[in-house]
Amino acid sequence: MQLIGLAVILSLGLTIVPLAAAAQSAGKLPRIAFLAGGSRAADALLIEAFWLRMKELGYVEGKNIVAEYRFAEGAPERLQSFAAELVRLKVDVIVGPGSGARAAKKATDTIPIVITYGDPAGQGLVVSLAHPGGNVTGLSSFVELGVKQLELLKEAFPKISRVAVLWWTDLNPLLLEDMKVAAARLRVTVKPLALRSLDDFEPAFSTIKSETAHALIALRNPLTATHRARIVEFAAKNRLPAMYPDREFVDSGGLMSYGVNTADLWGRAAVYVDKILKGAKPADLPVEQPTKFEFVINLKTAKALGLTIPQSILVRADEIIQ
């Protein structure tokens, strides 16, 4: 009888211990954080792409994983305080583009950081793409996008010779330098207009008008992404052919966009988060390069601006919005 009782107790004990451990594990769901210089509204499609991939990997926000969101709304000076707050919350992983990743890196060298796009090597966030060596890994989007954007714009409108470029001093210097080199070859004068805050938009627009720029290029950064509607409206009002970095600009009425498929990068970032939550170290996860690019044209906008886009350009578009 005693042996039976002992067996029952041992059996119960063996059952109870794992249940207690499971209950403790369930009580502390993994917590990830999003940190970006733009706005949640502007990045809505990117966040959706991330969570769609996370769902495929078995994660459902609010059920088995918790998320914190911190967006600077185009005011990058807020990022550092947000990063410090996330460190105090002891999140398990911080996810975000170059501006957010850099702020996070300044705040912690232990919490894993997954960069969704940017130039991690150029910004000093990783030792190298193959061997990150620290607490940052993820996706690099640094390719010669500015050069390609300028080439396509010139090919579409051969008569342009003065192109205004909206750029952000914290993120786009290398892209701008490459573009200047290409401009000489294409016989185009590039006029860089630096954006540091929301207050820089009106002076930039005034310069574009006073110097009678023939066309406009907006490089991807938190300020242009957050205020894309304002830029598209300005270009339309002043009848400027414009090249944008993301299809969201074209969906909002912009003329053309060429750039990395950032939604794809955010989806791939989810894979990094999954690996890290399962024990992988960022230092051991190589940074990946972009593999998908998009060239989108809005013919409705072209017609409204009185522009004709050559067939040689149209046939190369991934999508044409009628």
C-alpha positions as CSV (number, residue, x, y, z in Angstrom):
1,M,0.0,0.0,0.0
2,Q,2.8,2.4,0.9
3,L,4.5,1.6,-2.3
4,I,1.4,2.4,-4.2
5,G,1.0,5.7,-2.4
6,L,4.6,6.6,-3.0
7,A,4.2,5.7,-6.7
8,V,1.1,7.9,-6.9
9,I,3.0,10.8,-5.2
10,L,6.0,10.4,-7.5
11,S,3.7,10.3,-10.4
12,L,1.9,13.4,-9.3
13,G,5.2,15.1,-8.6
14,L,6.5,14.3,-12.1
15,T,3.3,15.8,-13.5
16,I,3.2,18.9,-11.3
17,V,6.7,20.1,-11.9
18,P,6.4,20.4,-15.7
19,L,3.0,22.1,-15.3
20,A,4.5,24.6,-12.9
21,A,7.4,25.3,-15.2
22,A,5.0,25.7,-18.1
23,A,2.8,28.1,-16.1
24,Q,5.9,30.2,-15.2
25,S,7.0,30.2,-18.9
26,A,3.5,31.2,-20.0
27,G,3.5,34.0,-17.4
28,K,6.5,35.7,-19.1
29,L,5.8,36.0,-22.8
30,P,8.6,37.1,-25.0
31,R,8.5,40.9,-25.6
32,I,9.8,42.6,-28.7
33,A,10.0,46.3,-29.4
34,F,9.7,48.4,-32.6
35,L,11.8,51.5,-32.7
36,A,11.8,53.8,-35.7
37,G,12.2,57.4,-36.7
38,G,9.0,57.5,-38.8
39,S,5.4,57.0,-37.9
40,R,3.4,53.9,-37.2
41,A,0.9,54.9,-39.9
42,A,3.6,55.4,-42.5
43,D,5.1,52.0,-41.7
44,A,1.8,50.2,-41.4
45,L,2.4,47.9,-44.4
46,L,5.9,47.1,-43.2
47,I,4.6,46.1,-39.7
48,E,1.9,44.1,-41.3
49,A,4.5,42.2,-43.4
50,F,6.5,41.5,-40.3
51,W,3.5,40.1,-38.4
52,L,2.4,38.0,-41.3
53,R,5.7,36.2,-41.3
54,M,5.7,35.9,-37.5
55,K,2.3,34.2,-37.7
56,E,3.8,31.7,-40.2
57,L,6.5,31.1,-37.6
58,G,3.9,30.4,-34.9
59,Y,3.7,33.8,-33.1
60,V,0.5,35.8,-32.5
61,E,0.7,39.2,-31.0
62,G,-1.0,39.4,-27.6
63,K,-1.3,35.6,-27.3
64,N,2.2,34.2,-27.2
65,I,4.3,37.3,-27.8
66,V,4.0,41.0,-26.6
67,A,5.1,44.0,-28.6
68,E,6.1,47.6,-27.7
69,Y,5.9,50.3,-30.3
70,R,8.0,53.5,-30.3
71,F,7.9,55.8,-33.3
72,A,9.6,59.2,-33.4
73,E,7.0,60.7,-35.9
74,G,9.8,62.3,-38.0
75,A,11.5,63.7,-34.9
76,P,14.7,61.6,-34.7
77,E,15.9,63.4,-31.6
78,R,13.3,61.4,-29.7
79,L,14.8,58.0,-30.5
80,Q,17.4,58.0,-27.9
81,S,15.0,58.5,-25.0
82,F,12.7,55.8,-26.5
83,A,15.7,53.4,-26.7
84,A,16.5,54.0,-23.1
85,E,12.9,53.3,-22.1
86,L,12.9,50.0,-24.0
87,V,16.1,49.0,-22.2
88,R,14.5,49.7,-18.9
89,L,11.5,47.5,-19.9
90,K,14.0,44.7,-20.5
91,V,12.6,43.7,-23.9
92,D,13.9,40.6,-25.5
93,V,14.6,42.0,-29.0
94,I,14.5,45.5,-30.5
95,V,13.4,45.7,-34.2
96,G,13.8,48.7,-36.4
97,P,15.4,50.5,-39.4
98,G,18.8,52.1,-39.3
99,S,17.9,55.2,-37.3
100,G,16.1,53.1,-34.6
101,A,18.9,50.4,-34.6
102,R,21.5,53.0,-34.1
103,A,19.7,54.6,-31.1
104,A,19.2,51.1,-29.6
105,K,22.8,50.3,-30.1
106,K,23.8,53.4,-28.2
107,A,21.5,52.3,-25.3
108,T,22.5,48.7,-25.0
109,D,25.2,46.2,-26.1
110,T,23.4,43.2,-24.7
111,I,19.7,43.2,-25.9
112,P,19.6,41.8,-29.4
113,I,18.8,44.3,-32.2
114,V,17.4,43.3,-35.6
115,I,17.8,46.0,-38.2
116,T,15.1,45.9,-40.9
117,Y,16.9,48.1,-43.5
118,G,19.7,50.6,-43.5
119,D,23.5,50.4,-43.7
120,P,24.6,48.5,-40.6
121,A,28.2,48.2,-41.8
122,G,28.5,51.9,-42.8
123,Q,26.9,53.1,-39.6
124,G,29.3,51.0,-37.5
125,L,26.5,48.7,-36.1
126,V,28.3,45.5,-37.2
127,V,31.9,44.5,-37.7
128,S,31.0,43.0,-41.1
129,L,27.9,41.7,-42.8
130,A,29.2,38.1,-42.7
131,H,30.3,38.3,-39.0
132,P,28.3,41.0,-37.2
133,G,30.2,40.4,-34.0
134,G,27.9,42.2,-31.5
135,N,24.3,42.5,-30.6
136,V,23.1,43.8,-34.0
137,T,22.1,41.7,-37.1
138,G,19.3,41.7,-39.7
139,L,19.0,43.2,-43.1
140,S,21.1,45.7,-45.1
141,S,19.5,47.8,-47.8
142,F,22.6,49.7,-48.8
143,V,22.9,49.4,-52.5
144,E,23.4,52.2,-55.2
145,L,19.7,53.1,-55.2
146,G,20.3,56.8,-55.7
147,V,22.3,56.1,-58.9
148,K,19.6,53.9,-60.3
149,Q,16.9,56.4,-59.4
150,L,18.7,59.2,-61.2
151,E,19.4,57.0,-64.3
152,L,15.8,56.0,-64.6
153,L,14.6,59.6,-64.2
154,K,17.0,60.9,-66.8
155,E,16.1,58.1,-69.2
156,A,12.4,58.8,-68.8
157,F,12.9,62.6,-69.2
158,P,16.1,63.2,-71.2
159,K,15.8,67.0,-71.2
160,I,16.1,67.4,-67.4
161,S,19.4,68.9,-66.2
162,R,18.7,70.1,-62.7
163,V,17.5,67.6,-60.1
164,A,16.6,68.5,-56.5
165,V,17.3,65.7,-54.0
166,L,15.6,65.5,-50.6
167,W,18.0,63.7,-48.2
168,W,18.4,63.1,-44.5
169,T,21.8,64.0,-43.0
170,D,21.8,61.0,-40.6
171,L,21.1,58.3,-43.2
172,N,21.7,59.2,-46.8
173,P,25.2,60.7,-47.2
174,L,26.7,57.7,-49.0
175,L,23.8,57.4,-51.4
176,L,24.1,61.1,-52.2
177,E,27.8,60.9,-52.9
178,D,27.2,58.0,-55.3
179,M,24.5,60.0,-57.0
180,K,26.8,63.0,-57.5
181,V,29.3,60.9,-59.3
182,A,26.6,59.5,-61.6
183,A,25.2,63.0,-62.2
184,A,28.5,64.1,-63.9
185,R,28.2,61.2,-66.2
186,L,24.6,61.9,-67.0
187,R,25.2,65.6,-67.4
188,V,22.8,66.5,-64.6
189,T,23.3,69.0,-61.8
190,V,22.2,67.6,-58.5
191,K,20.9,70.0,-55.8
192,P,21.0,68.3,-52.4
193,L,18.5,69.7,-49.9
194,A,19.1,68.5,-46.4
195,L,16.3,67.5,-44.1
196,R,17.0,67.5,-40.3
197,S,13.5,68.2,-39.0
198,L,10.0,69.1,-40.2
199,D,11.0,72.7,-40.3
200,D,13.3,72.0,-43.2
201,F,10.6,71.1,-45.7
202,E,9.3,74.6,-46.6
203,P,12.8,76.1,-47.1
204,A,13.7,73.1,-49.3
205,F,10.5,73.6,-51.3
206,S,11.2,77.3,-51.7
207,T,14.7,76.5,-53.0
208,I,13.4,74.0,-55.5
209,K,11.0,76.7,-56.9
210,S,13.5,79.5,-56.9
211,E,16.2,77.5,-58.6
212,T,13.6,76.1,-61.0
213,A,14.6,72.4,-60.6
214,H,13.5,70.2,-63.5
215,A,12.8,67.1,-61.4
216,L,12.8,65.8,-57.8
217,I,14.2,62.7,-56.1
218,A,13.3,61.9,-52.5
219,L,15.7,59.4,-50.8
220,R,14.2,57.1,-48.2
221,N,14.5,58.2,-44.6
222,P,12.1,58.7,-41.6
223,L,11.2,62.3,-42.7
224,T,10.4,61.6,-46.3
225,A,8.5,58.4,-45.3
226,T,6.4,60.1,-42.6
227,H,5.6,63.1,-44.8
228,R,5.3,61.4,-48.2
229,A,1.8,62.9,-48.9
230,R,3.3,66.4,-48.5
231,I,6.1,65.7,-50.9
232,V,3.8,64.1,-53.5
233,E,1.4,67.1,-53.2
234,F,4.3,69.6,-53.7
235,A,5.6,67.7,-56.8
236,A,2.1,67.6,-58.3
237,K,1.4,71.2,-57.6
238,N,4.6,72.3,-59.3
239,R,4.4,69.8,-62.1
240,L,7.7,68.2,-61.3
241,P,8.6,64.7,-62.5
242,A,9.6,62.9,-59.3
243,M,11.3,59.7,-58.4
244,Y,10.5,58.2,-55.0
245,P,12.1,55.4,-52.9
246,D,8.9,53.3,-52.2
247,R,5.8,52.2,-53.9
248,E,3.7,53.8,-51.1
249,F,4.6,57.2,-52.6
250,V,3.2,56.1,-56.0
251,D,0.1,54.6,-54.3
252,S,-0.4,58.1,-52.8
253,G,-0.2,59.7,-56.3
254,G,3.5,60.0,-56.9
255,L,4.9,59.5,-60.4
256,M,7.5,56.8,-60.1
257,S,9.4,54.8,-57.5
258,Y,12.4,52.6,-57.6
259,G,13.8,50.9,-54.5
260,V,14.2,47.9,-52.3
261,N,11.1,46.0,-51.4
262,T,11.1,47.1,-47.8
263,A,8.1,44.9,-46.9
264,D,10.1,41.9,-47.9
265,L,13.0,43.0,-45.7
266,W,10.6,43.4,-42.7
267,G,9.2,40.0,-43.4
268,R,12.7,38.5,-43.4
269,A,13.5,40.4,-40.1
270,A,10.8,38.2,-38.5
271,V,13.0,35.2,-39.2
272,Y,15.9,36.8,-37.3
273,V,13.6,37.5,-34.3
274,D,12.4,33.9,-34.3
275,K,16.0,32.6,-34.3
276,I,17.0,34.9,-31.5
277,L,14.0,34.1,-29.3
278,K,15.0,30.4,-29.8
279,G,18.5,31.1,-28.5
280,A,20.6,32.2,-31.5
281,K,23.1,35.1,-30.9
282,P,23.0,38.1,-33.2
283,A,26.8,37.9,-33.5
284,D,26.5,34.6,-35.2
285,L,23.7,35.6,-37.7
286,P,25.1,37.1,-40.9
287,V,23.4,40.3,-42.2
288,E,21.5,39.7,-45.4
289,Q,21.3,41.9,-48.5
290,P,18.1,42.8,-50.3
291,T,16.9,40.5,-53.1
292,K,13.7,42.2,-54.2
293,F,13.5,45.5,-55.9
294,E,10.4,47.4,-57.3
295,F,10.0,49.9,-60.1
296,V,6.4,51.3,-60.1
297,I,4.9,53.9,-62.4
298,N,1.7,55.8,-62.0
299,L,0.4,56.6,-65.5
300,K,-2.6,58.5,-64.0
301,T,-0.2,60.9,-62.4
302,A,1.9,61.2,-65.6
303,K,-1.3,62.1,-67.5
304,A,-2.2,64.7,-64.9
305,L,1.2,66.3,-65.2
306,G,1.2,66.2,-69.0
307,L,4.1,63.8,-69.1
308,T,4.8,61.0,-71.6
309,I,6.8,58.1,-70.3
310,P,8.8,56.3,-73.0
311,Q,7.8,52.7,-73.8
312,S,11.4,51.7,-73.0
313,I,10.8,52.7,-69.4
314,L,7.3,51.3,-69.2
315,V,8.3,47.8,-70.2
316,R,10.8,47.7,-67.3
317,A,8.3,48.5,-64.6
318,D,7.2,45.9,-62.2
319,E,3.8,47.5,-61.9
320,I,2.0,50.2,-63.7
321,I,-0.9,52.0,-62.0
322,Q,-3.4,53.1,-64.5
